[in-house]
Amino acid sequence: MTQQVTTAAKKPRRGGEILADGLIANGATTLFGVPGESFLALLDAIHNRKEALRFISCRQEGGAAYMADAYAKLTGRPGVCVVTRGPGACNASIGVHTAFQDSTPMIVLIGQVARGHREREAFQEVEFRHMFAPFAKWVAEVDCAERIPEHLSHAFHLAQSGRPGPVVLALPEDVLTELAQVEDLPPARKVVAAAGPADVDAVQAALARAERPLCILGGPGWSNAAKEAFEEFAERSGLPVVTSLRCQDYFDNANPAYAGDLGIAANPEVVSLVREADMLLVIGARLGDMTTQGYTAPKPPRSAQVLAHVYPDGGELGRVYYPDIPVVADSSAFAQALAERRLPDSAARSAWTAQARASYEALLPPREQPGALDMGVLMTALQERLDEDAIITNGAGNYSAWIHKHRQFRRYRTQLAPTSGAMGYGVPAAVAAKLAAPERQVICFAGDGCFQMNGQELGTIMQNRLDPLIIVVNNGTLGTIRMHQEREYPEHVYATDLVNPDFAVLARAYGFHSEVLERTEDIPGALDRALRSEGPALIECRIEAESISPRTTLSTIRANALRRKAENVAL
């Protein structure tokens, strides 16, 4: 049937209008960015389409790109980031890299210098094809307004295909003001690879033969339906399941089959599961550096275990690990197809799973921490107070270990954190989460160093009348780097101490309910007041640097490092 062309599509429109209409056609409702003179024509077009398209004016382009990434993760649709040329694009690049490593579909629109000024090193001119090539799926510059629908359609298709990721379109400012008479294209159609019956048969047979199988879940392409189907299958079949870095919400942590996460500094018991397994079923995870604990569990290029690797992009299969059973398939499609099968009962497999679950449960209760404020008690109090669908956001730093080790995630897409290990993600992600799901609780964790990467986005929260709870964990140091210093260069602490502002006073300046938390006994009251407050809230948790992680202290790390140093000297 011939596609109907709307009257609006037949009229000459400026490039900015064509772009705005194309974004709306592709289901975009929210754009994140910092206004720039290079895309004023697009802003004007959005102004005239405010009922369908909103522009969230952020405080820095890095925060805007993080918001687009988090929004895409939560909604399942490509996030859209709009920034100006040169400095704006450079600031946004951290979020583009995060989207690339996290396999998040993202459309990055960059205003560019006018076409007649190109190749002259004009004001803020950058060659974006070179700049973004290593960490974007496609980088292009639109050379005329007539081609905007073509390029935008390709961008939306490519961002969601295979292994999802960011696509960058540069738009010269005169292209956005140029008149063109062009048809709008229909929305991009997401195409996913479904596993063939033979692939599912092969995985089912390998699982049936295994006495110590282990499932590793992560990566792109999951859905709530797939999560629930696989939970039922794993519990019924007696299959232990672990999740890759910051994908803990892909499987109900209270399910008897859940055995923990393979994240940064994973619990030794979880790493042992990988090494002792006789078969690994990996669905969606790339088996990257963090998930494999520095490519040691398993060891490349071929694991000691039978490896069934399911991934939506064939280019990733065999990239690091040789797969005995390679399957090119969308994670959700494969998980749901496998969940329809049955495995024969196995006493050995059931015992293996029960042992794995027992190890996980034994490590759930937090250890008592040094100092007046115990973060473990805070996590327990939060677990008791938060809804199951509460969204937890965080960036990078040792403080995040409290979440990973002691928060039990029950629902899909309740964890928003960067697998790229980028600092400053938590606050922008909280903005995106509240915009996408305003009815849900949103709790952002940020270390004192992490918060100061994008803390200015408190202004975006205030301007848009959002109400997340921000928990700033202030230990006066860049904890992760301090920990590594103590381990590698004991007693040579340098450049990692922080002199911080009063975060509670800063938050009050933005209109937040805020308070400082310094004692364990004050935790219940502080949390209750913050969660009941009208509007946004911030709690500054002042803890000792000695309490560097849930499982150890700085003194212990330093003592072990000095002992190893003395032993090496003796040798």
ZIVEN-V735308 format. One record per residue. N is the residue number from 1. SS is DSSP state (hx for helix, st for strand, lp for the rest). PHI is phi in degrees with one decimal (none if undefined). Layout:
# ZIVEN-V735308
N|SS|PHI  N|SS|PHI
This chain:
# ZIVEN-V735308
1|lp|none  2|lp|-70.4  3|lp|-67.3  4|lp|-77.7  5|lp|-100.1  6|lp|-69.7  7|hx|-60.0  8|hx|-62.2  9|hx|-70.2  10|hx|-83.8  11|lp|-79.4  12|lp|-62.4  13|st|-132.3  14|st|-73.9  15|hx|-57.1  16|hx|-62.0  17|hx|-69.3  18|hx|-60.3  19|hx|-65.5  20|hx|-62.0  21|hx|-64.6  22|hx|-67.2  23|hx|-63.4  24|hx|-62.5  25|hx|-60.2  26|lp|-89.6  27|lp|87.9  28|lp|-72.3  29|lp|-121.7  30|st|-135.5  31|st|-114.7  32|st|-115.9  33|st|-177.0  34|lp|-122.8  35|lp|-56.7  36|lp|-143.4  37|hx|-66.4  38|hx|-75.6  39|hx|-133.1  40|hx|-60.7  41|hx|-65.0  42|hx|-70.1  43|hx|-59.7  44|hx|-64.7  45|hx|-65.9  46|hx|-65.6  47|hx|-54.3  48|lp|-84.4  49|lp|-131.5  50|lp|-61.0  51|lp|-70.8  52|lp|-107.6  53|lp|-140.9  54|st|-115.5  55|st|-110.8  56|st|-92.1  57|st|-82.1  58|lp|-94.4  59|lp|-94.9  60|lp|-156.9  61|hx|-65.1  62|hx|-62.1  63|hx|-64.0  64|hx|-62.1  65|hx|-67.4  66|hx|-60.9  67|hx|-60.6  68|hx|-61.9  69|hx|-63.1  70|hx|-64.8  71|hx|-62.0  72|hx|-65.4  73|hx|-60.2  74|hx|-77.6  75|hx|-94.2  76|lp|82.1  77|lp|-110.9  78|lp|-57.2  79|st|-79.1  80|st|-122.2  81|st|-119.2  82|st|-123.3  83|st|-138.2  84|lp|-87.0  85|lp|-65.8  86|lp|51.5  87|hx|-56.6  88|hx|-61.4  89|hx|-66.4  90|hx|-63.6  91|hx|-62.0  92|hx|-72.9  93|hx|-60.2  94|hx|-63.6  95|hx|-72.4  96|hx|-67.5  97|hx|-61.6  98|hx|-60.9  99|hx|-62.5  100|hx|-66.9  101|hx|-71.6  102|hx|-89.1  103|lp|56.0  104|lp|-102.4  105|lp|-70.2  106|st|-146.2  107|st|-110.5  108|st|-109.7  109|st|-104.8  110|st|-119.7  111|st|-64.5  112|st|-127.3  113|lp|-62.1  114|lp|-59.5  115|hx|-57.6  116|hx|-72.3  117|hx|-101.2  118|lp|-64.1  119|lp|67.2  120|lp|-114.4  121|lp|51.2  122|lp|-65.8  123|lp|-54.4  124|lp|64.0  125|lp|-76.0  126|lp|-139.7  127|lp|-86.6  128|hx|-71.4  129|hx|-60.6  130|hx|-76.5  131|hx|-65.5  132|hx|-98.9  133|hx|-53.3  134|hx|-70.2  135|hx|-136.6  136|lp|-140.4  137|lp|-72.9  138|st|-160.5  139|st|-128.6  140|st|-142.4  141|st|-119.8  142|st|-78.5  143|lp|-96.1  144|lp|-160.1  145|hx|-62.0  146|hx|-61.1  147|hx|-94.1  148|hx|-59.2  149|hx|-59.2  150|hx|-62.2  151|hx|-67.3  152|hx|-67.2  153|hx|-61.8  154|hx|-62.6  155|hx|-62.4  156|hx|-68.1  157|hx|-64.8  158|hx|-70.1  159|hx|-59.9  160|hx|-103.4  161|lp|-91.2  162|lp|51.7  163|lp|-80.2  164|lp|-61.7  165|lp|177.1  166|st|-82.3  167|st|-124.9  168|st|-114.0  169|st|-119.3  170|st|-93.0  171|st|-127.5  172|st|-54.7  173|hx|-63.0  174|hx|-76.6  175|hx|-68.3  176|hx|-73.4  177|hx|-100.0  178|lp|-70.0  179|st|-84.5  180|st|-151.2  181|lp|-109.7  182|lp|-147.7  183|lp|-80.0  184|lp|-78.2  185|lp|-94.8  186|lp|-63.8  187|lp|-63.5  188|lp|-60.9  189|lp|-106.2  190|lp|-76.6  191|lp|-113.6  192|lp|-119.7  193|lp|-86.7  194|lp|-98.6  195|lp|-72.8  196|lp|-75.3  197|hx|-55.3  198|hx|-63.9  199|hx|-65.9  200|hx|-65.3  201|hx|-58.7  202|hx|-64.0  203|hx|-68.2  204|hx|-59.3  205|hx|-65.9  206|hx|-65.7  207|hx|-64.5  208|hx|-65.0  209|hx|-77.5  210|lp|-74.7  211|lp|-98.1  212|lp|-132.6  213|st|-78.5  214|st|-144.7  215|st|-101.9  216|st|-119.3  217|st|-110.6  218|lp|173.6  219|lp|72.6  220|lp|-87.0  221|lp|89.4  222|lp|-85.9  223|lp|-144.6  224|hx|-64.1  225|hx|-63.1  226|hx|-66.9  227|hx|-57.9  228|hx|-66.0  229|hx|-65.0  230|hx|-72.2  231|hx|-60.4  232|hx|-64.9  233|hx|-65.6  234|hx|-65.2  235|hx|-65.9  236|hx|-64.6  237|hx|-92.7  238|lp|68.2  239|lp|-111.2  240|st|-72.5  241|st|-127.9  242|st|-124.2  243|st|-115.8  244|st|-80.0  245|lp|-51.1  246|lp|58.8  247|lp|-123.2  248|hx|-66.4  249|hx|-86.1  250|hx|-82.9  251|lp|-152.1  252|lp|-58.7  253|lp|-68.7  254|lp|-91.8  255|lp|-67.9  256|lp|-60.0  257|lp|-88.4  258|st|-76.3  259|st|-124.5  260|st|125.0  261|st|-122.2  262|st|-99.4  263|lp|-102.7  264|lp|-66.1  265|lp|50.9  266|lp|-59.7  267|lp|-57.2  268|hx|-54.4  269|hx|-64.1  270|hx|-70.9  271|hx|-61.8  272|hx|-62.5  273|hx|-58.1  274|hx|-62.9  275|hx|-71.9  276|hx|-89.7  277|lp|-64.0  278|lp|-103.4  279|st|-154.1  280|st|-114.3  281|st|-108.3  282|st|-108.0  283|st|-116.6  284|lp|88.7  285|lp|-77.5  286|lp|-81.4  287|lp|60.1  288|lp|-84.5  289|lp|-55.1  290|lp|-69.7  291|lp|-61.7  292|lp|-94.2  293|lp|55.5  294|lp|74.1  295|lp|56.6  296|st|-117.6  297|lp|-140.0  298|lp|-84.8  299|st|-89.3  300|lp|-81.7  301|lp|-87.8  302|lp|-133.3  303|lp|-73.5  304|lp|-69.8  305|lp|-89.0  306|st|-65.1  307|st|-113.4  308|st|-105.1  309|st|-117.0  310|st|-107.7  311|st|-149.6  312|lp|-74.7  313|lp|-126.9  314|hx|-61.8  315|hx|-66.5  316|hx|-87.9  317|lp|-73.4  318|lp|82.6  319|lp|-66.1  320|lp|-119.2  321|lp|-111.3  322|lp|-72.7  323|lp|-90.9  324|lp|-70.4  325|st|-130.0  326|st|-84.2  327|st|-133.5  328|st|-90.1  329|lp|-162.3  330|lp|-62.9  331|hx|-58.4  332|hx|-63.4  333|hx|-61.8  334|hx|-70.1  335|hx|-58.5  336|hx|-72.1  337|hx|-66.4  338|hx|-66.9  339|hx|-64.8  340|lp|-79.2  341|lp|-89.9  342|lp|-127.3  343|lp|-103.9  344|lp|-64.5  345|lp|-60.6  346|lp|-145.9  347|hx|-64.4  348|hx|-65.0  349|hx|-66.7  350|hx|-63.1  351|hx|-65.9  352|hx|-60.0  353|hx|-68.2  354|hx|-61.6  355|hx|-65.3  356|hx|-64.0  357|hx|-66.2  358|hx|-61.6  359|hx|-63.8  360|hx|-63.6  361|hx|-65.1  362|hx|-65.4  363|hx|-95.1  364|hx|-67.1  365|lp|-63.4  366|lp|-66.9  367|lp|-77.6  368|lp|-65.4  369|lp|-109.6  370|lp|-71.5  371|lp|99.4  372|lp|-75.3  373|lp|-118.3  374|lp|-103.8  375|hx|-66.2  376|hx|-63.6  377|hx|-65.9  378|hx|-60.7  379|hx|-65.2  380|hx|-63.9  381|hx|-65.0  382|hx|-65.9  383|hx|-57.1  384|hx|-74.1  385|hx|-101.4  386|lp|-86.6  387|lp|-67.9  388|lp|-63.1  389|lp|-96.3  390|lp|-61.3  391|st|-98.4  392|st|-105.4  393|st|-118.3  394|st|-162.4  395|lp|-102.0  396|lp|-118.8  397|lp|148.0  398|lp|-60.6  399|lp|-58.1  400|hx|-66.6  401|hx|-61.9  402|hx|-62.7  403|hx|-71.4  404|hx|-63.1  405|hx|-88.8  406|hx|-128.1  407|lp|-97.2  408|lp|-94.3  409|lp|-85.3  410|lp|-109.8  411|lp|-108.0  412|lp|-70.4  413|lp|58.5  414|lp|-113.3  415|st|-126.0  416|st|-122.9  417|st|-155.1  418|lp|-85.0  419|lp|-73.0  420|lp|-74.7  421|lp|72.7  422|lp|-87.5  423|lp|-76.4  424|lp|83.2  425|hx|-81.0  426|hx|-60.5  427|hx|-65.4  428|hx|-58.5  429|hx|-63.5  430|hx|-65.3  431|hx|-59.8  432|hx|-61.5  433|hx|-63.8  434|hx|-69.9  435|hx|-71.3  436|hx|-79.2  437|lp|-138.7  438|lp|-63.0  439|lp|-82.6  440|lp|-97.8  441|lp|-68.5  442|st|-128.4  443|st|-118.7  444|st|-104.1  445|st|-103.2  446|st|-147.6  447|st|-71.7  448|hx|-62.7  449|hx|-73.9  450|hx|-63.5  451|hx|-59.0  452|hx|-75.0  453|hx|-72.7  454|hx|-142.0  455|hx|-62.2  456|hx|-65.9  457|hx|-72.3  458|hx|-56.0  459|hx|-64.9  460|hx|-67.1  461|hx|-61.4  462|hx|-63.4  463|hx|-63.1  464|lp|-98.9  465|lp|55.8  466|lp|-95.4  467|lp|-137.3  468|lp|-75.8  469|st|-106.1  470|st|-102.3  471|st|-112.2  472|st|-95.4  473|st|-94.5  474|st|-105.8  475|lp|-117.1  476|lp|70.2  477|st|-154.4  478|lp|-81.2  479|hx|-59.8  480|hx|-62.7  481|hx|-70.2  482|hx|-59.5  483|hx|-61.3  484|hx|-67.2  485|hx|-60.2  486|hx|-64.4  487|hx|-77.1  488|hx|-97.0  489|lp|-133.2  490|lp|-55.8  491|lp|71.0  492|lp|-107.9  493|lp|-77.3  494|lp|-152.5  495|lp|70.9  496|lp|-107.6  497|st|-74.9  498|lp|-123.1  499|lp|-100.9  500|lp|-108.2  501|lp|-76.4  502|lp|-79.7  503|hx|-64.8  504|hx|-67.3  505|hx|-64.4  506|hx|-59.0  507|hx|-63.7  508|hx|-62.8  509|hx|-63.8  510|lp|-90.8  511|lp|91.3  512|lp|-84.7  513|st|-69.8  514|st|-149.7  515|st|-160.1  516|st|-100.7  517|st|-114.6  518|lp|-125.7  519|lp|-131.0  520|hx|-58.3  521|hx|-66.2  522|hx|-92.3  523|hx|-60.2  524|hx|-56.7  525|hx|-63.9  526|hx|-62.9  527|hx|-65.2  528|hx|-62.8  529|hx|-64.6  530|hx|-66.9  531|hx|-71.3  532|hx|-89.1  533|lp|-65.5  534|lp|-82.3  535|lp|90.8  536|lp|-74.3  537|st|-140.4  538|st|-138.3  539|st|-116.9  540|st|-93.8  541|st|-95.8  542|st|-95.5  543|lp|-120.4  544|lp|-83.1  545|lp|-61.3  546|lp|-56.3  547|lp|-83.7  548|lp|-77.6  549|lp|-159.1  550|lp|-63.4  551|lp|-111.5  552|lp|-155.4  553|lp|-125.8  554|hx|-62.2  555|hx|-62.1  556|hx|-66.2  557|hx|-61.6  558|hx|-64.5  559|hx|-62.7  560|hx|-64.7  561|hx|-66.7  562|hx|-65.9  563|hx|-63.8  564|hx|-62.7  565|hx|-62.7  566|hx|-65.3  567|hx|-64.6  568|hx|-66.7  569|hx|-64.5  570|hx|-63.7  571|lp|-70.9
